[in-house]
Amino acid sequence: MSYTDLRDFYPEFSTVIDGWIIEIEKLGGGTIGKSYDGHWRYIVTNAFGEEITRGQDLWTGTPKTHGDMASTLWDFLSSDE
C-alpha cells in the first residue's frame, strides 16, 4: 500500500473484534449493508492504536458485505496464531 493509498483511505466500515479495530472499505466505493465482490482495503490496529497490518489485497469472488469482509479478515488473521 503506497502513501497515496493511505492518504486516500477513508474506511466505510469499522468494527472491533477481540480488541482489534478493523477498518475496511470496498475499493471503488461501497454502501454499508450491500454486498460486493472484488478488492477491499483495510487497516487493523490493536486497542493501543498500534497498527498490526494494512493492505488492499483482500479479495472475494462472492459478494460480501463490509461486516462479512471484516469477519473474513479477522478469521484469517486469528488463524495464524
C-alpha positions in Angstrom: 0.0 0.0 0.0 1.5 3.3 -1.0 1.4 6.7 0.8 -1.2 7.8 -1.7 -3.3 4.8 -0.9 -3.1 5.6 2.9 -3.9 9.3 2.3 -6.9 8.3 0.3 -8.1 5.7 2.7 -11.5 6.6 4.3 -12.9 3.5 5.9 -16.5 3.0 5.1 -16.9 0.5 8.0 -15.2 0.0 11.3 -15.6 -2.7 13.9 -13.9 -4.1 17.0 -13.3 -7.8 17.2 -11.4 -9.2 20.3 -9.8 -5.8 20.9 -8.6 -5.3 17.4 -10.0 -2.4 15.3 -10.7 -3.4 11.7 -11.4 -0.5 9.3 -12.4 -1.5 5.8 -13.6 -0.1 2.6 -14.6 -1.5 -0.8 -12.1 -0.4 -3.4 -14.1 1.8 -5.8 -16.6 2.6 -3.1 -19.4 0.8 -1.5 -22.5 1.2 0.6 -22.8 -0.3 4.1 -25.3 -3.2 4.0 -24.8 -4.0 0.3 -22.8 -7.0 -0.9 -19.8 -6.6 -3.3 -17.2 -8.8 -4.8 -13.7 -7.7 -5.7 -10.9 -6.0 -3.8 -11.1 -4.4 -0.3 -8.7 -2.1 1.5 -8.2 -2.4 5.3 -6.2 -1.3 8.3 -6.1 -3.3 11.5 -4.9 -1.8 14.8 -4.8 -3.1 18.4 -6.5 -1.5 21.4 -3.4 0.7 21.9 -3.7 2.2 18.4 -0.7 0.3 17.1 -1.0 -0.7 13.5 -1.0 -4.5 13.1 -1.4 -4.8 9.3 -2.8 -2.9 6.3 -3.3 -3.7 2.7 -5.6 -3.8 -0.3 -5.1 -7.4 -1.1 -8.3 -8.7 0.4 -10.4 -10.1 -2.4 -13.6 -12.1 -2.7 -15.3 -13.6 -5.8 -18.5 -14.0 -3.9 -20.4 -10.8 -3.0 -19.9 -9.9 0.7 -20.9 -7.0 3.0 -18.4 -4.8 4.8 -19.1 -6.7 8.0 -18.6 -10.1 6.3 -15.3 -9.0 4.9 -14.1 -7.7 8.3 -15.0 -11.1 9.8 -13.2 -12.9 7.0 -10.1 -10.8 7.6 -10.3 -11.4 11.3 -10.7 -15.2 10.7 -7.6 -15.1 8.5 -5.5 -13.1 11.0 -6.5 -15.0 14.0 -5.9 -18.4 12.4 -2.3 -17.6 12.1 -1.8 -17.5 15.9 
